[in-house]
C-alpha cells in the first residue's frame, strides 16, 4: 500500500506564497498598456439656453457624451448664468476639456430662447470648431392653452 505523504505548510510559508501571488497579479495588471485617449473626428454640440442657465454638451456621432459644462457649474449665480459672457466661458471650458480628443467638426443643435445663443455659437467658431450645420430645435407652442377670461369688476 502506498501512503501519500503530506507536507505540512507553516503559517509563514503560506503567507509568503500569498504575497508572491499578489505581486504576480499586480505585475500582470500593471504591465497592460495604458489606455489612450480616443480621437473623435466628428460630433454634435447641444446648446441649451434658458433665462436661468446655459448648458453645453458635446457628444460623438452616436450620442455618447464627451464633455459638458454649464454656467452654474462655473460659479455663475442667479441671472448672471444667462448672460452672453457666461455662455462664452462655458464654451471655453468645454473646448479646454476636449482639446486632445476632439471632435472639432461639429453639428450645432440650439434649444431655448435667451441672449446667450448667438454668443455661444460665435465662441465655438472662435475656439477652432468647424461648424457643419446649425439646427434650432426650440419648442414652439401651436397656440397652447386657452387664456384666462378678462376680469370684470
C-alpha positions as CSV (number, residue, x, y, z in Angstrom):
1,X,0.0,0.0,0.0
2,X,1.3,3.3,-1.0
3,X,0.7,6.1,1.5
4,X,0.7,9.7,0.4
5,X,2.9,11.8,2.4
6,X,1.5,15.2,3.2
7,X,3.8,18.1,3.6
8,X,2.9,20.4,6.5
9,X,2.9,24.1,5.5
10,X,3.7,26.5,8.2
11,X,1.8,29.8,8.5
12,X,4.9,31.8,7.5
13,X,5.4,29.8,4.2
14,X,1.6,30.2,3.5
15,X,1.8,34.0,4.0
16,X,4.9,34.2,1.7
17,X,3.0,32.2,-1.0
18,X,0.1,34.6,-0.9
19,X,2.3,37.6,-1.1
20,X,4.0,36.2,-4.2
21,X,0.6,35.6,-5.8
22,X,-0.4,39.2,-5.1
23,X,2.7,40.6,-6.6
24,X,2.3,38.4,-9.7
25,X,-1.3,39.7,-10.1
26,X,-0.2,43.3,-9.7
27,X,2.6,42.9,-12.3
28,X,0.1,41.4,-14.7
29,X,-2.3,44.3,-14.4
30,X,0.4,47.0,-14.4
31,X,2.1,45.5,-17.5
32,X,-1.0,46.1,-19.6
33,X,-0.7,49.0,-22.0
34,X,-2.2,52.3,-20.8
35,X,-5.4,53.4,-22.3
36,X,-5.0,56.0,-25.0
37,X,-7.5,58.8,-25.4
38,X,-9.7,58.0,-28.3
39,X,-9.7,60.7,-31.0
40,X,-13.1,61.7,-32.2
41,X,-13.4,63.3,-35.6
42,X,-17.0,64.5,-35.8
43,X,-19.7,65.1,-33.3
44,X,-22.6,67.3,-32.1
45,X,-22.7,70.3,-29.8
46,X,-26.0,70.7,-27.9
47,X,-26.5,74.3,-26.7
48,X,-29.4,74.6,-24.2
49,X,-30.0,78.2,-23.2
50,X,-32.8,79.4,-20.9
51,X,-33.5,82.5,-18.9
52,X,-31.9,80.7,-15.9
53,X,-28.9,78.9,-17.2
54,X,-26.7,77.9,-20.2
55,X,-25.8,74.3,-20.7
56,X,-23.5,73.0,-23.4
57,X,-23.0,69.2,-24.1
58,X,-20.6,67.7,-26.7
59,X,-21.3,64.2,-28.0
60,X,-19.9,61.9,-30.6
61,X,-22.0,60.9,-33.6
62,X,-23.7,58.1,-31.8
63,X,-24.8,60.4,-28.9
64,X,-22.3,59.4,-26.2
65,X,-21.4,62.4,-24.1
66,X,-17.8,63.5,-24.4
67,X,-17.9,66.7,-22.3
68,X,-20.4,69.1,-20.8
69,X,-20.4,72.3,-18.8
70,X,-22.9,74.8,-17.5
71,X,-22.8,78.4,-16.3
72,X,-23.9,77.2,-12.8
73,X,-21.0,74.7,-12.6
74,X,-18.6,77.5,-13.4
75,X,-19.7,79.5,-10.4
76,X,-22.1,82.0,-12.0
77,X,-25.2,82.6,-9.9
78,X,-28.6,84.0,-10.4
79,X,-29.4,86.0,-13.5
80,X,-25.7,86.1,-14.5
81,X,-25.9,82.5,-15.6
82,X,-28.0,83.5,-18.7
83,X,-25.6,86.2,-19.9
84,X,-23.6,86.1,-23.1
85,X,-20.4,86.3,-21.1
86,X,-21.4,83.2,-19.2
87,X,-22.1,81.4,-22.5
88,X,-18.6,82.3,-23.7
89,X,-17.0,81.0,-20.6
90,X,-19.0,77.7,-20.8
91,X,-17.8,77.2,-24.4
92,X,-14.2,77.9,-23.3
93,X,-14.4,75.3,-20.6
94,X,-15.8,72.7,-22.9
95,X,-13.2,73.5,-25.6
96,X,-10.5,73.0,-22.9
97,X,-11.9,69.6,-21.9
98,X,-11.9,68.2,-25.4
99,X,-8.7,69.8,-26.7
100,X,-6.9,66.4,-27.0
101,X,-9.7,64.1,-28.1
102,X,-12.0,66.3,-30.3
103,X,-14.5,66.5,-32.0
104,X,-13.8,69.6,-33.9
105,X,-16.1,69.1,-36.9
106,X,-19.5,69.6,-35.2
107,X,-23.2,70.0,-35.9
108,X,-24.7,72.5,-33.5
109,X,-28.1,72.0,-32.1
110,X,-29.6,75.0,-30.3
111,X,-32.5,74.9,-28.0
112,X,-34.1,77.7,-26.0
113,X,-34.5,81.4,-26.1
114,X,-32.0,83.6,-24.3
115,X,-29.3,86.2,-25.1
116,X,-26.6,83.5,-24.8
117,X,-27.5,81.7,-28.1
118,X,-25.5,83.8,-30.5
119,X,-22.7,84.3,-28.1
120,X,-22.2,80.6,-27.7
121,X,-22.2,79.9,-31.4
122,X,-19.7,82.7,-32.1
123,X,-17.5,81.5,-29.2
124,X,-17.5,77.9,-30.7
125,X,-16.2,79.4,-34.0
126,X,-13.5,81.4,-32.2
127,X,-12.3,78.3,-30.3
128,X,-11.5,76.5,-33.5
129,X,-14.6,74.4,-34.1
130,X,-15.6,73.8,-37.7
131,X,-19.4,74.1,-37.8
132,X,-21.1,71.9,-40.4
133,X,-24.7,72.9,-39.6
134,X,-26.7,74.8,-37.1
135,X,-30.2,73.5,-36.2
136,X,-32.7,75.2,-34.0
137,X,-34.9,72.8,-32.0
138,X,-36.6,75.3,-29.7
139,X,-40.1,74.1,-29.0
140,X,-42.8,76.5,-30.3
141,X,-46.3,76.2,-29.0
142,X,-49.1,75.8,-31.6
143,X,-51.4,78.2,-29.9
144,X,-51.3,76.5,-26.5
145,X,-53.9,76.6,-23.8
146,X,-56.8,79.0,-23.8
147,X,-56.1,82.3,-21.9
148,X,-58.0,83.3,-18.9
149,X,-61.1,85.4,-19.2
150,X,-60.8,89.1,-18.7
151,X,-61.5,90.1,-15.1
152,X,-64.7,92.1,-14.6
153,X,-65.1,94.3,-11.5
